[in-house]
């Protein structure tokens, strides 16, 4: 994101955020966990393929208050709320902060709420897990970009409202927030008109501790991530080394790609006619450079931020999730996990997959750019599958670009492909015996070639 606020929590080393309980505690290793009273915001993700333009996706925030201010820019989120109850939660958070009703742990002056990631049951709040978030800015109206760019905004105050009514008279509320700490709901205080609960900070399990912290078990836990792969038996130090390598490669290539982007004359004319404040290419350059700078600073300060392995696994996994901008379903799953090693493994798999897809898109663009410039500029409309794709039948030999490490992998088509909308679903068996059903999409046709 492009916004850093003076209102975010000042840097405190991770280990110092958990203070020992008073001496009368029965457990010598017990930690003092933050407890706050917050309104609970529960915004379900839209079903895949059924995104409603009138209901923008709300990004699931991730914890970041263990980081120094200069490393928290990636954990700033803009969201547009249209439901009255959701807007009421934001207003209540601001009112609680101004009246000192949140708690007695030093957060009274911060407007905070609890963003729910998972509930044990549909109609049950106790045991729910999420991320306490701080409201940085808010305004009536649906202009997220204006808030994030901060034009003429005093960072210590709220924006003046600029009402933009919908056809039904409902004014959306645009809110900029920052991720705080992970929580579990301990007690529900009220349920109407919206849930308010006492929540407690949820730490990761300590591998050296014999006790076990129970967290959520999601339906996806026993699916793909349990399959044997190159990371199944990798120990945490090796996983962190590999994760940093993949992140650095991904970030460096994004910076290079953003620097090489140029707008076409048509794009320049469209932006000029729309009187856009900042063009998308410039925004992409700023974003890529910001991510690169954050990664460098994070790597240089990780030992100061998180001196123990448990804290390190926590910090690295959530920072990688933000750098890669992982989808909400993965972000929710990461929040429910209390095993830092397994969370690191899940993130590593996601990063590996994302870097492979990014490399494939980069290759497709290079092939397109290599064509004649005049003919390329005249192409209009959506991309199409190559002519040879219509000849794919059962028994045909193909090669598929898997990722940077495995590169081109030979495979045999074991079933006739099926056309779904504008892409082919091709079932192949690779030379190592693995069977996969892969999409042959026009945007990624460079990943496929006949053997």
C-alpha positions as CSV (number, residue, x, y, z in Angstrom):
1,X,0.0,0.0,0.0
2,X,1.0,3.6,-0.4
3,X,0.1,4.9,3.0
4,X,2.0,4.9,6.3
5,X,0.3,6.6,9.3
6,X,1.7,8.1,12.5
7,X,-1.2,6.5,14.2
8,X,0.1,3.0,14.1
9,X,1.6,1.3,17.1
10,X,5.2,2.2,17.9
11,X,7.7,-0.6,17.5
12,X,8.2,-3.0,20.4
13,X,10.3,-6.1,20.0
14,X,8.1,-9.2,19.5
15,X,9.3,-10.9,22.7
16,X,8.6,-7.8,24.8
17,X,5.0,-7.7,23.7
18,X,4.2,-10.7,25.9
19,X,4.8,-9.7,29.5
20,X,5.0,-12.3,32.4
21,X,2.0,-12.8,34.5
22,X,2.1,-11.8,38.2
23,X,4.0,-14.1,40.5
24,X,0.9,-15.8,41.7
25,X,0.5,-17.5,38.3
26,X,0.8,-21.2,38.5
27,X,2.7,-21.5,35.3
28,X,6.3,-20.1,35.2
29,X,6.2,-20.0,31.4
30,X,2.7,-18.4,31.1
31,X,2.6,-15.2,29.1
32,X,0.5,-12.2,29.5
33,X,-1.8,-12.0,26.5
34,X,-3.5,-8.9,25.4
35,X,-7.3,-8.7,26.0
36,X,-9.5,-6.1,24.4
37,X,-13.2,-5.6,23.9
38,X,-14.0,-5.1,20.2
39,X,-16.9,-5.2,17.8
40,X,-16.6,-8.2,15.4
41,X,-16.7,-7.6,11.6
42,X,-17.5,-10.8,9.7
43,X,-17.4,-10.3,5.9
44,X,-17.6,-13.6,4.0
45,X,-15.7,-13.9,0.8
46,X,-17.8,-14.2,-2.4
47,X,-18.0,-17.6,-4.0
48,X,-15.4,-18.1,-6.6
49,X,-16.6,-16.9,-10.0
50,X,-19.6,-15.0,-8.3
51,X,-17.9,-11.7,-7.5
52,X,-20.5,-8.9,-7.2
53,X,-19.3,-5.5,-8.4
54,X,-21.6,-3.9,-5.9
55,X,-19.9,-5.8,-3.0
56,X,-16.1,-5.3,-3.4
57,X,-13.8,-7.9,-1.9
58,X,-12.6,-7.0,1.6
59,X,-9.1,-8.2,2.1
60,X,-8.5,-10.3,5.2
61,X,-5.9,-8.3,7.4
62,X,-2.9,-10.1,8.8
63,X,-1.0,-9.3,12.0
64,X,1.7,-6.6,11.9
65,X,2.0,-4.8,15.2
66,X,5.1,-6.9,16.0
67,X,6.8,-5.0,13.2
68,X,8.4,-1.5,13.3
69,X,6.4,1.2,11.6
70,X,8.6,1.3,8.5
71,X,7.8,-2.3,7.8
72,X,4.0,-2.1,8.2
73,X,3.1,-0.3,4.9
74,X,2.2,-3.7,3.3
75,X,-0.3,-4.3,6.1
76,X,-2.5,-1.3,5.3
77,X,-5.8,-2.1,3.6
78,X,-8.6,-0.1,2.0
79,X,-12.1,-1.5,2.1
80,X,-15.5,-0.2,1.1
81,X,-18.4,-1.1,3.4
82,X,-22.0,-0.9,2.2
83,X,-24.0,-2.8,4.8
84,X,-25.3,-0.5,7.6
85,X,-24.3,-2.9,10.4
86,X,-20.7,-3.0,9.1
87,X,-20.5,0.8,9.0
88,X,-22.0,0.9,12.5
89,X,-19.1,-1.3,13.7
90,X,-16.6,1.2,12.4
91,X,-18.4,4.1,14.0
92,X,-18.6,2.3,17.3
93,X,-14.9,1.6,17.3
94,X,-14.1,5.3,16.9
95,X,-16.6,6.2,19.7
96,X,-15.1,3.6,22.0
97,X,-11.6,4.9,21.4
98,X,-12.5,8.5,22.0
99,X,-14.2,7.5,25.3
100,X,-11.6,5.1,26.5
101,X,-13.9,2.0,26.5
102,X,-11.6,-0.5,24.7
103,X,-9.4,-1.8,27.6
104,X,-6.7,-0.8,30.0
105,X,-3.7,-2.1,28.1
106,X,-2.7,1.2,26.5
107,X,-4.9,0.9,23.4
108,X,-7.7,3.2,24.5
109,X,-6.8,6.0,22.0
110,X,-6.9,3.6,19.0
111,X,-10.1,2.8,17.2
112,X,-9.9,-1.0,16.8
113,X,-12.3,-3.8,15.8
114,X,-12.0,-7.5,15.3
115,X,-11.9,-8.8,11.7
116,X,-13.2,-12.5,11.9
117,X,-11.3,-15.0,9.8
118,X,-13.0,-18.2,11.1
119,X,-15.9,-19.3,13.3
120,X,-16.4,-22.8,14.9
121,X,-20.0,-22.7,13.9
122,X,-22.1,-20.5,11.6
123,X,-24.1,-18.9,14.5
124,X,-21.4,-19.2,17.2
125,X,-18.8,-16.5,18.1
126,X,-16.9,-18.0,21.1
127,X,-13.7,-19.6,19.8
128,X,-13.7,-17.5,16.6
129,X,-10.3,-16.5,15.3
130,X,-9.3,-13.3,13.5
131,X,-7.1,-10.2,13.5
132,X,-7.6,-7.1,15.6
133,X,-7.3,-4.1,13.2
134,X,-6.8,-0.4,13.7
135,X,-8.8,2.2,11.8
136,X,-6.4,4.8,10.3
137,X,-8.7,6.8,8.1
138,X,-12.4,6.7,7.1
139,X,-14.7,8.6,4.9
140,X,-18.3,8.4,3.6
141,X,-18.1,7.7,-0.1
142,X,-16.6,5.0,-2.2
143,X,-13.1,6.3,-3.1
144,X,-10.5,4.0,-1.8
145,X,-7.7,5.4,-4.0
146,X,-8.3,8.9,-2.6
147,X,-7.8,7.7,0.9
148,X,-4.7,5.6,0.1
149,X,-3.0,8.4,-1.8
150,X,-3.7,10.8,1.1
151,X,-4.2,13.9,-1.0
152,X,-4.5,16.8,1.4
153,X,-5.2,14.6,4.3
154,X,-4.0,15.3,7.8
155,X,-2.7,11.9,9.0
156,X,-3.7,12.7,12.5
157,X,-7.4,13.3,11.7
158,X,-10.2,11.7,9.8
159,X,-11.1,12.8,6.3
160,X,-14.1,15.1,5.9
161,X,-17.0,13.2,4.5
162,X,-17.9,13.5,0.8
163,X,-21.3,11.8,0.5
164,X,-21.8,9.7,-2.7
165,X,-25.2,8.1,-2.5
166,X,-26.1,4.9,-4.3
167,X,-29.4,4.5,-6.1
168,X,-31.0,3.1,-3.0
169,X,-29.8,6.1,-0.9
170,X,-27.1,4.1,0.9
171,X,-23.8,5.9,1.3
172,X,-20.8,3.5,1.2
173,X,-18.1,4.0,3.9
174,X,-14.5,3.7,2.8
175,X,-12.1,2.7,5.6
176,X,-8.3,2.4,5.7
177,X,-7.1,0.0,8.3
178,X,-3.9,-1.6,9.6
179,X,-3.5,-5.2,10.8
180,X,-2.8,-5.5,14.5
181,X,-2.6,-8.9,16.4
182,X,-4.3,-12.2,16.0
183,X,-7.1,-13.0,18.5
184,X,-9.5,-15.7,19.7
185,X,-12.9,-14.8,21.1
186,X,-13.2,-15.7,24.8
187,X,-16.6,-14.1,25.7
188,X,-19.4,-12.5,23.8
189,X,-20.7,-9.4,25.5
190,X,-23.5,-8.4,23.1
191,X,-25.0,-9.7,19.9
192,X,-27.4,-6.9,18.8
193,X,-27.1,-4.8,16.7
194,X,-23.7,-6.4,16.1
195,X,-21.5,-8.7,18.1
196,X,-19.1,-7.2,20.7
197,X,-16.7,-9.6,22.4
198,X,-13.8,-9.9,24.8
199,X,-10.9,-11.3,22.7
200,X,-7.5,-12.5,23.7
201,X,-4.3,-12.6,21.7
202,X,-3.6,-16.0,20.2
203,X,0.1,-16.9,20.1
204,X,1.7,-19.8,18.2
205,X,2.6,-23.0,19.9
206,X,6.0,-23.2,21.4
207,X,7.7,-26.3,20.0
208,X,9.8,-26.7,23.2
209,X,6.7,-26.6,25.4
210,X,4.8,-29.8,26.2
211,X,1.5,-28.0,26.3
212,X,-0.7,-27.6,23.2
213,X,-2.8,-24.7,22.1
214,X,-6.0,-25.7,20.3
215,X,-6.9,-23.7,17.3
216,X,-9.2,-24.1,14.3
217,X,-9.3,-27.1,12.1
218,X,-10.5,-26.1,8.6
219,X,-11.8,-28.4,5.9
220,X,-8.8,-27.7,3.7
221,X,-6.3,-28.9,6.3
222,X,-6.3,-32.5,5.0
223,X,-6.2,-31.7,1.3
224,X,-3.4,-30.8,-1.1
225,X,-0.9,-29.6,1.6
226,X,-0.7,-33.1,3.0
227,X,0.6,-34.5,-0.2
228,X,4.3,-35.5,-0.3
229,X,6.4,-32.9,-2.0
230,X,9.9,-31.4,-1.8
231,X,8.9,-29.4,1.3
232,X,7.3,-32.2,3.3
233,X,10.4,-33.2,5.1
234,X,12.3,-29.9,4.9
235,X,13.3,-28.5,8.3
236,X,12.4,-24.8,9.3
237,X,15.9,-23.3,8.6
238,X,15.9,-24.7,5.1
239,X,12.4,-23.6,4.5
240,X,13.2,-20.0,5.6
241,X,16.3,-20.0,3.3
242,X,14.2,-21.2,0.4
243,X,11.4,-18.8,1.1
244,X,13.7,-15.8,1.2
245,X,15.3,-16.9,-2.1
246,X,12.0,-17.2,-3.8
247,X,10.7,-13.9,-2.4
248,X,13.9,-12.1,-3.5
249,X,13.7,-13.5,-7.0
250,X,10.0,-12.6,-7.3
251,X,10.5,-9.1,-6.0
252,X,13.5,-8.4,-8.1
253,X,11.7,-9.5,-11.3
254,X,8.7,-7.4,-10.4
255,X,10.8,-4.3,-10.0
256,X,12.5,-5.0,-13.4
257,X,9.1,-5.6,-15.1
258,X,7.6,-2.5,-13.6
259,X,10.5,-0.3,-14.7
260,X,10.2,-1.6,-18.3
261,X,6.5,-1.0,-18.6
262,X,5.3,1.6,-21.0
263,X,1.9,2.9,-21.9
264,X,0.6,2.6,-25.4
265,X,-0.8,5.7,-27.1
266,X,-4.3,4.4,-26.6
267,X,-3.8,4.0,-22.9
268,X,-2.3,7.5,-22.6
269,X,-5.4,8.9,-24.4
270,X,-7.8,7.0,-22.1
271,X,-6.0,8.2,-19.0
272,X,-5.8,11.8,-20.2
273,X,-9.5,11.8,-21.0
274,X,-10.4,10.3,-17.6
275,X,-8.2,12.9,-15.8
276,X,-6.6,10.2,-13.7
277,X,-4.4,11.6,-10.9
278,X,-1.8,8.8,-11.3
279,X,-1.4,6.3,-14.0
280,X,-1.5,2.5,-13.2
281,X,2.1,2.0,-14.4
282,X,3.5,4.6,-12.0
283,X,1.5,3.1,-9.2
284,X,2.9,-0.4,-10.1
285,X,6.4,1.0,-10.1
286,X,5.9,2.6,-6.7
287,X,4.3,-0.6,-5.3
288,X,7.1,-2.9,-6.6
289,X,9.9,-0.6,-5.2
290,X,8.1,-0.4,-1.9
291,X,7.8,-4.1,-1.6
292,X,11.5,-4.5,-2.5
293,X,12.6,-2.0,0.1
294,X,10.4,-3.6,2.7
295,X,11.9,-7.1,2.0
296,X,15.5,-5.7,2.3
297,X,14.7,-4.0,5.6
298,X,12.8,-7.0,7.0
299,X,15.7,-9.4,6.2
300,X,18.1,-7.0,7.9
301,X,16.1,-6.7,11.1
302,X,14.4,-10.1,11.5
303,X,16.7,-11.1,14.4
304,X,15.8,-7.9,16.3
305,X,12.1,-8.3,15.6
306,X,11.9,-12.0,16.4
307,X,14.9,-13.4,18.3
308,X,13.3,-16.9,18.9
309,X,12.5,-19.5,16.2
310,X,8.8,-19.5,17.1
311,X,8.6,-15.7,16.6
312,X,10.7,-15.9,13.5
313,X,8.4,-18.5,11.8
314,X,5.4,-16.3,12.6
315,X,6.9,-13.1,11.3
316,X,8.4,-14.5,8.1
317,X,5.3,-16.4,7.1
318,X,2.9,-13.5,7.5
319,X,5.4,-11.1,5.8
320,X,5.7,-13.5,2.8
321,X,1.9,-13.7,2.6
322,X,1.7,-9.9,2.3
323,X,4.5,-9.6,-0.2
324,X,2.9,-12.2,-2.4
325,X,-0.6,-10.7,-1.8
326,X,-2.1,-14.2,-1.2
327,X,-5.8,-14.7,-1.6
328,X,-8.2,-14.5,1.2
329,X,-8.8,-18.2,1.6
330,X,-5.1,-18.7,2.3
331,X,-4.9,-15.7,4.6
332,X,-7.8,-17.0,6.7
333,X,-6.1,-20.4,6.9
334,X,-2.8,-19.0,8.0
335,X,-4.6,-17.1,10.8
336,X,-6.1,-20.3,12.2
337,X,-2.8,-22.2,12.3
338,X,-0.9,-22.2,15.6
339,X,1.9,-24.5,14.4
340,X,4.5,-22.0,13.0
341,X,6.4,-24.7,11.1
342,X,3.4,-25.9,9.3
343,X,2.3,-22.4,8.5
344,X,5.8,-21.8,7.0
345,X,5.4,-24.9,4.9
346,X,2.0,-23.8,3.6
347,X,3.3,-20.3,2.7
348,X,6.3,-21.8,1.0
349,X,4.1,-23.9,-1.3
350,X,2.0,-20.9,-2.1
351,X,5.0,-18.8,-3.0
352,X,6.5,-21.5,-5.1
353,X,3.3,-21.8,-7.1
354,X,2.9,-18.1,-7.5
355,X,6.5,-17.6,-8.7
356,X,6.0,-20.3,-11.3
357,X,2.8,-18.7,-12.6
358,X,4.5,-15.3,-12.7
359,X,7.4,-16.7,-14.7
360,X,5.0,-18.3,-17.2
361,X,3.2,-15.0,-17.7
362,X,6.5,-13.2,-18.1
363,X,7.5,-15.7,-20.8
364,X,4.2,-15.2,-22.6
365,X,4.7,-11.5,-22.6
366,X,8.2,-11.8,-24.0
367,X,6.9,-14.0,-26.8
368,X,4.2,-11.4,-27.6
369,X,6.8,-8.5,-27.4
370,X,9.0,-10.4,-29.9
371,X,6.3,-10.1,-32.6
372,X,6.2,-7.3,-35.2
373,X,5.5,-4.1,-33.4
374,X,2.9,-2.8,-35.9
375,X,0.9,-6.0,-36.0
376,X,1.0,-6.3,-32.3
377,X,-0.5,-2.9,-31.8
378,X,-3.3,-3.7,-34.2
379,X,-4.5,-6.7,-32.2
380,X,-7.9,-6.1,-30.5
381,X,-10.0,-8.3,-28.3
382,X,-9.3,-11.3,-26.0
383,X,-6.4,-13.7,-26.7
384,X,-7.2,-17.0,-28.4
385,X,-5.8,-20.5,-28.1
386,X,-3.1,-21.4,-30.6
387,X,-4.4,-23.4,-33.7
388,X,-2.4,-26.5,-32.7
389,X,-4.4,-26.8,-29.4
390,X,-7.4,-28.0,-31.4
391,X,-5.3,-31.1,-32.4
392,X,-4.8,-32.2,-28.8
393,X,-6.2,-35.7,-28.3
394,X,-5.7,-38.6,-26.0
395,X,-2.2,-40.1,-26.4
396,X,-0.6,-36.9,-27.7
397,X,2.8,-35.9,-26.2
398,X,3.1,-32.4,-24.8
399,X,5.5,-30.3,-22.7
400,X,4.3,-28.0,-19.9
401,X,6.3,-25.3,-18.2
402,X,5.9,-26.1,-14.5
403,X,8.1,-23.5,-12.8
404,X,11.6,-22.0,-12.8
405,X,13.1,-25.0,-11.1
406,X,11.5,-27.8,-13.1
407,X,11.0,-25.8,-16.3
408,X,9.6,-27.8,-19.2
409,X,8.2,-31.2,-18.2
410,X,7.2,-33.9,-20.7
411,X,3.7,-35.3,-20.4
412,X,1.2,-37.5,-22.2
413,X,-2.5,-36.6,-22.6
414,X,-4.5,-39.5,-21.0
415,X,-8.0,-38.2,-21.8
416,X,-9.6,-36.1,-24.4
417,X,-9.5,-32.4,-23.4
418,X,-12.7,-30.6,-22.4
419,X,-13.5,-27.0,-23.4
420,X,-14.9,-24.9,-20.5
421,X,-15.8,-21.4,-21.7
422,X,-12.6,-20.2,-23.2
423,X,-10.1,-22.7,-21.8
424,X,-9.2,-26.4,-22.3
425,X,-9.0,-28.7,-19.4
426,X,-6.2,-31.2,-20.3
427,X,-5.5,-34.3,-18.2
428,X,-1.9,-35.3,-18.5
429,X,0.5,-37.8,-17.0
430,X,4.0,-36.6,-16.5
431,X,7.1,-38.7,-16.9
432,X,7.4,-39.2,-13.1
433,X,3.9,-40.8,-13.1
434,X,2.0,-37.8,-11.6
435,X,-1.4,-37.1,-13.1
436,X,-2.8,-33.5,-13.2
437,X,-5.8,-31.8,-14.8
438,X,-4.4,-28.5,-16.1
439,X,-6.1,-25.5,-17.6
440,X,-4.9,-24.5,-21.1
441,X,-5.9,-20.8,-21.0
442,X,-5.2,-18.3,-23.8
443,X,-3.5,-15.9,-21.4
444,X,-1.0,-18.7,-20.5
445,X,-0.6,-20.5,-23.8
446,X,3.2,-20.0,-23.6
447,X,3.2,-22.6,-20.9
448,X,2.3,-25.3,-23.4
449,X,4.1,-26.7,-26.5
450,X,3.9,-29.9,-28.5
451,X,6.7,-32.4,-27.8
